[in-house]
Amino acid sequence: MKNFIRKYPFLSVMALAMVLRLVAMLFSKGYMASDDQFQTVDIAYRWLRVGIWDVDGNMNWSRYSSGIISRFPLYNMLLYLNMKAVILLGYDSLDRIMYGVRLSHALFSLIGVAAVYKLVESATTSKTWAAIAGLVMAAHFAMPFLAVRNLIEMFGGTLWTASLLYLYKHRSDNKLAFLMISGVLAGLAWMFRFQMIFAFWVVPLILWYEYRRLLPALYYGCGVIAMILLAGLADWMWVGSFLGTSINYVRQGLSEGALYSTSHFIYMAVIVAYFIPPVSLIVMYLALRRRFWTSHLALTASTAAFVIIHSLAANRQERFVIPMLPALIVVFVLACHQHHQHSGFFRRHRKLSLAVLAFALTVNIAALGPLTVNYGHKGLVEPLVKIERLSSSKPAVLFMSPEKSRIFPVSYGGFDLIERTYVYGWGDLDLIRDSSSEERRFDYYLLYPLRFDDLDRYKDSLISRVGPVDLVFHVGPSSIDNILHYLNPRHNVTNEAWAFRKADP
């Protein structure tokens, strides 16, 4: 095995990446942020049930976005085709379909692993340093988890890394066609994640500056512009106006305020934590040295532009930095390579560098296992999966969450959407009876108390209206749900759920 790895480092890196991603595909269920379920998976799954186009001409999207389509539909179209393929195999349950969706994401993420490896190999002419970068991309504690998520940020970041690879191919071979390919890939990344424009706008200027002629910048720009025009035509066909989704996105971004109160330095904090201090602080220092960033100006300037512009925007969320994580891996590995080549401090103090790296590796390995098999929003997803499997017909479900409004991913309840009633306030318990004061039929009552101590109070309120009930199942929070709750209990509730049904007479 040792000889094989030395002889075939690229294949070894890719094999490790695939194994970890297959584990994540099987066990890393649920979703990370609400958009990754309700603006993507939910819409594609609805297209399967009722068709893509509706009488509103908005691909059924207006029902989910207050009449404004502000996302280019390409990602959702790919999700739809992915789901369609799984349905042809005989599975229409969203829980089953998502195995196929996560597998396709895992396979796609390998493009990013390969691009990081090949880019560093091109920049350093060293398979050893390429393997180091590839291993970080393959086995960083967050990467298998992020690779299988329905994140347009991750899709955009993967394509952006491939775009950077072709910039470096041009540096090596001086073929202008590589710059056009790089521009096309940058434009494609933008189709998935609009904010990628914050990174690639600076590249033509850097190319003009570095080569002292306009032609390289024009080749790159032509590739980007071609993809923007293609997106505009697709919008015209899909939503009825040229670049309609992009224009709506810009309007929405300019009109909406901050969704969360976050620091202007949130992205720097995420980067420092992601690359594990003190290693992250050391490599950031190495990357900020003039000798390094002037040697890799397009890479460092585009990365810095993306982070800085995001930091100045009103809406700042941790996940927005995800597209730059592969590029940051490249930046930091190349910075370490240059430091090593110039016999820097840490090369001269081998024991200190090994101690720092050993700490980072220990933390990474400790976090890799639980994060790779984590179940995001388990208490919201798993009860619906269980209800679908327990029901032979379309069930009616009462969601009781009177002290915390939640968005429930009801698509997990079955292809034929469940009948649902929501109790978002104690007065809503009257919905248990219809206008004739007759008790409505519910197959299941899902209770979401804020704390375990509140369960009896919730249960008593339910019993006072429907009579005795029996516990069917209980779904507790996953490890990641517990961690997020511990870090911010006011914002991140555990979503622990108890399912009841009426006791037999």
Secondary structure in CASP SS format (residue, H / E / C, confidence):
PFRMAT SS
TARGET T0000
AUTHOR 0000-0000-0000
METHOD secondary structure of the structure
MODEL  1
M C 1.00
K H 1.00
N H 1.00
F H 1.00
I H 1.00
R H 1.00
K H 1.00
Y C 1.00
P H 1.00
F H 1.00
L H 1.00
S H 1.00
V H 1.00
M H 1.00
A H 1.00
L H 1.00
A H 1.00
M H 1.00
V H 1.00
L H 1.00
R H 1.00
L H 1.00
V H 1.00
A H 1.00
M H 1.00
L H 1.00
F H 1.00
S C 1.00
K C 1.00
G E 1.00
Y C 1.00
M C 1.00
A C 1.00
S C 1.00
D H 1.00
D H 1.00
Q H 1.00
F H 1.00
Q C 1.00
T C 1.00
V H 1.00
D H 1.00
I H 1.00
A H 1.00
Y H 1.00
R H 1.00
W H 1.00
L H 1.00
R H 1.00
V H 1.00
G C 1.00
I C 1.00
W C 1.00
D C 1.00
V C 1.00
D C 1.00
G C 1.00
N C 1.00
M C 1.00
N C 1.00
W C 1.00
S C 1.00
R C 1.00
Y C 1.00
S C 1.00
S C 1.00
G C 1.00
I C 1.00
I C 1.00
S C 1.00
R C 1.00
F C 1.00
P C 1.00
L H 1.00
Y H 1.00
N H 1.00
M H 1.00
L H 1.00
L H 1.00
Y H 1.00
L H 1.00
N H 1.00
M H 1.00
K H 1.00
A H 1.00
V H 1.00
I H 1.00
L H 1.00
L C 1.00
G C 1.00
Y C 1.00
D C 1.00
S C 1.00
L H 1.00
D H 1.00
R H 1.00
I H 1.00
M H 1.00
Y H 1.00
G H 1.00
V H 1.00
R H 1.00
L H 1.00
S H 1.00
H H 1.00
A H 1.00
L H 1.00
F H 1.00
S H 1.00
L H 1.00
I H 1.00
G H 1.00
V H 1.00
A H 1.00
A H 1.00
V H 1.00
Y H 1.00
K H 1.00
L H 1.00
V H 1.00
E H 1.00
S H 1.00
A H 1.00
T H 1.00
T C 1.00
S C 1.00
K H 1.00
T H 1.00
W H 1.00
A H 1.00
A H 1.00
I H 1.00
A H 1.00
G H 1.00
L H 1.00
V H 1.00
M H 1.00
A H 1.00
A H 1.00
H C 1.00
F C 1.00
A C 1.00
M H 1.00
P H 1.00
F H 1.00
L H 1.00
A H 1.00
V C 1.00
R C 1.00
N C 1.00
L C 1.00
I H 1.00
E H 1.00
M H 1.00
F H 1.00
G H 1.00
G H 1.00
T H 1.00
L H 1.00
W H 1.00
T H 1.00
A H 1.00
S H 1.00
L H 1.00
L H 1.00
Y H 1.00
L H 1.00
Y H 1.00
K H 1.00
H H 1.00
R H 1.00
S H 1.00
D H 1.00
N C 1.00
K C 1.00
L H 1.00
A H 1.00
F H 1.00
L H 1.00
M H 1.00
I H 1.00
S H 1.00
G H 1.00
V H 1.00
L H 1.00
A H 1.00
G H 1.00
L H 1.00
A H 1.00
W H 1.00
M H 1.00
F H 1.00
R C 1.00
F H 1.00
Q H 1.00
M H 1.00
I H 1.00
F H 1.00
A H 1.00
F H 1.00
W C 1.00
V C 1.00
V H 1.00
P H 1.00
L H 1.00
I H 1.00
L H 1.00
W H 1.00
Y H 1.00
E H 1.00
Y H 1.00
R C 1.00
R C 1.00
L C 1.00
L H 1.00
P H 1.00
A H 1.00
L H 1.00
Y H 1.00
Y H 1.00
G H 1.00
C H 1.00
G H 1.00
V H 1.00
I H 1.00
A H 1.00
M H 1.00
I H 1.00
L H 1.00
L H 1.00
A H 1.00
G H 1.00
L H 1.00
A H 1.00
D H 1.00
W H 1.00
M H 1.00
W H 1.00
V C 1.00
G C 1.00
S C 1.00
F C 1.00
L C 1.00
G H 1.00
T H 1.00
S H 1.00
I H 1.00
N H 1.00
Y H 1.00
V H 1.00
R H 1.00
Q H 1.00
G H 1.00
L H 1.00
S H 1.00
E C 1.00
G C 1.00
A C 1.00
L C 1.00
Y C 1.00
S C 1.00
T C 1.00
S C 1.00
H C 1.00
F C 1.00
I H 1.00
Y H 1.00
M H 1.00
A H 1.00
V H 1.00
I H 1.00
V H 1.00
A H 1.00
Y H 1.00
F C 1.00
I C 1.00
P C 1.00
P C 1.00
V H 1.00
S H 1.00
L H 1.00
I H 1.00
V H 1.00
M H 1.00
Y H 1.00
L H 1.00
A H 1.00
L H 1.00
R C 1.00
R H 1.00
R H 1.00
F H 1.00
W H 1.00
T C 1.00
S C 1.00
H C 1.00
L H 1.00
A H 1.00
L H 1.00
T H 1.00
A H 1.00
S H 1.00
T H 1.00
A H 1.00
A H 1.00
F H 1.00
V H 1.00
I H 1.00
I H 1.00
H H 1.00
S H 1.00
L H 1.00
A C 1.00
A C 1.00
N C 1.00
R C 1.00
Q C 1.00
E H 1.00
R H 1.00
F H 1.00
V H 1.00
I H 1.00
P H 1.00
M H 1.00
L H 1.00
P H 1.00
A H 1.00
L H 1.00
I H 1.00
V H 1.00
V H 1.00
F H 1.00
V H 1.00
L H 1.00
A H 1.00
C H 1.00
H H 1.00
Q H 1.00
H H 1.00
H H 1.00
Q H 1.00
H C 1.00
S C 1.00
G C 1.00
F H 1.00
F H 1.00
R H 1.00
R H 1.00
H C 1.00
R H 1.00
K H 1.00
L H 1.00
S H 1.00
L H 1.00
A H 1.00
V H 1.00
L H 1.00
A H 1.00
F H 1.00
A H 1.00
L H 1.00
T H 1.00
V H 1.00
N H 1.00
I H 1.00
A H 1.00
A H 1.00
L H 1.00
G H 1.00
P H 1.00
L H 1.00
T H 1.00
V C 1.00
N C 1.00
Y C 1.00
G E 1.00
H C 1.00
K H 1.00
G H 1.00
L H 1.00
V H 1.00
E H 1.00
P H 1.00
L H 1.00
V H 1.00
K H 1.00
I H 1.00
E H 1.00
R H 1.00
L H 1.00
S C 1.00
S C 1.00
S C 1.00
K C 1.00
P C 1.00
A E 1.00
V E 1.00
L E 1.00
F E 1.00
M E 1.00
S C 1.00
P C 1.00
E C 1.00
K C 1.00
S C 1.00
R C 1.00
I C 1.00
F C 1.00
P C 1.00
V H 1.00
S H 1.00
Y H 1.00
G H 1.00
G C 1.00
F C 1.00
D C 1.00
L C 1.00
I C 1.00
E E 1.00
R E 1.00
T E 1.00
Y E 1.00
V E 1.00
Y C 1.00
G C 1.00
W H 1.00
G H 1.00
D H 1.00
L H 1.00
D H 1.00
L H 1.00
I H 1.00
R E 1.00
D C 1.00
S C 1.00
S C 1.00
S C 1.00
E C 1.00
E E 1.00
R C 1.00
R C 1.00
F C 1.00
D C 1.00
Y E 1.00
Y E 1.00
L E 1.00
L E 1.00
Y C 1.00
P C 1.00
L C 1.00
R C 1.00
F H 1.00
D H 1.00
D H 1.00
L H 1.00
D H 1.00
R H 1.00
Y H 1.00
K H 1.00
D H 1.00
S H 1.00
L H 1.00
I H 1.00
S H 1.00
R H 1.00
V H 1.00
G C 1.00
P C 1.00
V E 1.00
D E 1.00
L E 1.00
V E 1.00
F E 1.00
H E 1.00
V E 1.00
G C 1.00
P C 1.00
S C 1.00
S H 1.00
I H 1.00
D H 1.00
N H 1.00
I H 1.00
L H 1.00
H H 1.00
Y H 1.00
L H 1.00
N C 1.00
P C 1.00
R C 1.00
H C 1.00
N C 1.00
V C 1.00
T C 1.00
N C 1.00
E C 1.00
A E 1.00
W E 1.00
A E 1.00
F E 1.00
R E 1.00
K E 1.00
A C 1.00
D C 1.00
P C 1.00
END
